[in-house]
Amino acid sequence: MLKMSRPYFSRRISLLIVAFISLVYYLFLPLLISYLFKVIPPQFLQIVYWGIALSISFFAVLIGLYFPTYRASQLFNLEKIKGELTFCMRPISFARMGRKCKGDRDEIAKYFLRDFTNGAVNAAEKFPPGTTFHTTTWLFDELKQKFLIKKGFIVEKADQGKVSRFVIGLSAFMVYGNWNELRKIRETQFYKFTWTKETLKGLRITNTPHFCRSPWLATLSAMSQRDRTQYQNHELKLL
């Protein structure tokens, strides 16, 4: 089931929460400064002021990013962006997974596809039939695209902004440990995948290997023989 550890708000409501927190903070800032002026030496007052301002702004942004998401899987959050339910990759989790897979591109691609399909199925259970979902990524090669198209996914080329490509490039660097990934991300083609709840009927994955449910991933070299066999059988069943 979809992890619902917090209420779901649209991004617009979350931005209103951020604006409210910031407004309250800056309205009471003069009172705070007048109090600090009495207890803190004047030479340190400016440092304290900017420290408090940056920390409050940082936590406000965190709150804004926290509320409008569901954690659908280990690697994906489900967000409502421009009125569309969109799967967004969690960069830190992706980097952690890449390190555990030791940068092996085949292992990363396999796990990424498995986690994506698991998350898509989990998220769809919370929405009525006919609900449309989207995601944009560069990680699905031609073989995996054909697999998803065969299952009913709509695949089309997508544009990605320079800022998004830079952030994605940094996450790719953390995974592969190679600065060339930044250049590759700037040049690579992104694809937008669209699907509905009905599309996922043939994608329900059962008997997920134990290591896939853990927040820390295991690699083939670190598995026991039983886990390795289970992993290979699972991949055959998926593909």
Secondary structure, DSSP 8 states (H G I E B T S, - for coil): --B-SS----HHHHHHHHHHHHHHHHHHHHHHHHHHHHHS-HHHHHHHHHHHHHHHHHHHHHHHHHTTEEE-SSSEEEEEETTEEEEEE-HHHHHHHHHHTTT-HHHHHHHHHHHHHHHHHHHHTTS-TT-EEEEEES---HHHHHHHHHHT-EEEEE---HHHHHHHHHHHHHHH--THHHHHHHHS-EEEEEEETGGGGGG---S--HHHHSSS---GGGS-HHHHHHHHHHHHHH-
